[in-house]
Amino acid sequence: MKRSSLVLSAFRILLIVLAISEIITVKGIKYCDKPATYYRGKCVDEKCLNNCKTFESAARGHCTTGQEKLVCICVYDCAKMNPPPGGWPPPPPKGKTPIII
C-alpha cells in the first residue's frame, strides 16, 4: 500500500513540474545577454545584479567568465530592448543555418 501511494505521489509531482514548465514555455519570454556598460572592477554577482537593475534597466545580471576574467553580464527581455541602429537583422531563411565568422 505504501509503495503504490509513493508511486502515485511521484507521478503527481511529475505532472505538476511538467505543467509548470509548459506554462513558462507558453509565455515565451526571450532573454538577451549583453555585457554591462557601467560596471567596473572585480565582478561580484550581487553587485553585478544591482548595477544591471539600477543603471542599465535589465531584468537581472550575473558574473560569467570572459576572456581573462569574470565579466558582468546584464540580461534583458528581448521584446523590451531598443533595436540597434539600422534595425534588427532579418532572420535566416528556413532550412538554412547562418554562417557565423
C-alpha positions in Angstrom: 0.0 0.0 0.0 2.8 2.4 0.9 4.6 1.6 -2.4 1.6 2.4 -4.6 1.0 5.6 -2.6 4.6 6.6 -3.1 4.4 5.9 -6.9 1.2 7.9 -7.2 2.7 10.9 -5.3 5.8 10.8 -7.5 3.6 10.8 -10.6 1.6 13.8 -9.3 4.7 15.7 -8.7 6.0 14.9 -12.2 2.7 16.2 -13.7 2.9 19.4 -11.7 6.5 20.0 -12.8 5.6 19.4 -16.5 2.6 21.7 -16.2 4.7 24.5 -14.8 7.3 24.1 -17.5 4.6 24.3 -20.2 3.2 27.5 -18.6 6.7 29.1 -18.7 7.2 27.9 -22.3 3.9 29.3 -23.5 4.7 32.7 -22.0 7.6 32.7 -24.5 9.8 35.4 -23.0 13.2 35.5 -24.7 16.2 36.9 -22.9 19.2 38.7 -24.4 22.6 38.9 -22.7 24.8 41.9 -23.1 28.0 42.9 -21.2 27.4 45.6 -18.6 28.2 49.1 -19.8 28.7 50.8 -16.4 30.1 48.0 -14.2 33.8 48.3 -13.4 36.1 46.3 -11.1 36.0 42.8 -9.7 32.8 41.1 -10.7 30.6 40.0 -7.7 27.2 38.6 -8.5 25.2 40.7 -6.0 26.9 44.0 -7.2 26.5 43.0 -10.8 22.8 42.3 -10.3 22.3 45.6 -8.5 24.2 47.5 -11.3 22.2 45.9 -14.1 18.8 46.6 -12.5 19.6 50.1 -11.3 21.7 51.7 -14.1 21.0 49.5 -17.1 17.3 48.7 -16.7 18.0 45.0 -17.1 15.9 42.1 -15.7 18.9 40.6 -13.9 22.7 40.4 -14.1 25.3 37.8 -13.3 29.1 37.3 -13.5 30.5 34.9 -16.1 34.0 34.0 -17.3 35.2 36.3 -20.0 38.4 36.1 -22.0 40.7 36.6 -19.0 38.5 37.5 -16.0 34.9 37.5 -14.7 32.6 39.8 -16.6 29.3 41.3 -15.5 26.5 40.3 -18.0 23.2 42.0 -17.9 20.1 40.0 -19.0 17.3 41.9 -20.8 13.8 41.0 -22.0 14.5 41.0 -25.8 11.0 42.4 -26.5 11.6 45.4 -24.4 15.1 46.2 -25.8 15.6 49.1 -28.2 16.6 47.9 -31.7 20.2 48.6 -32.8 20.9 51.4 -35.2 19.6 50.2 -38.6 17.1 47.8 -37.1 17.3 44.1 -36.3 18.9 41.9 -38.9 16.4 39.7 -40.8 16.1 36.0 -39.7 17.9 33.4 -41.8 15.8 31.6 -44.5 14.0 28.4 -43.3 16.1 25.3 -43.5 19.4 27.2 -43.8 21.8 27.8 -40.9 23.5 31.1 -40.7 27.3 31.3 -41.2 29.0 33.0 -38.3 32.5 34.2 -39.0 
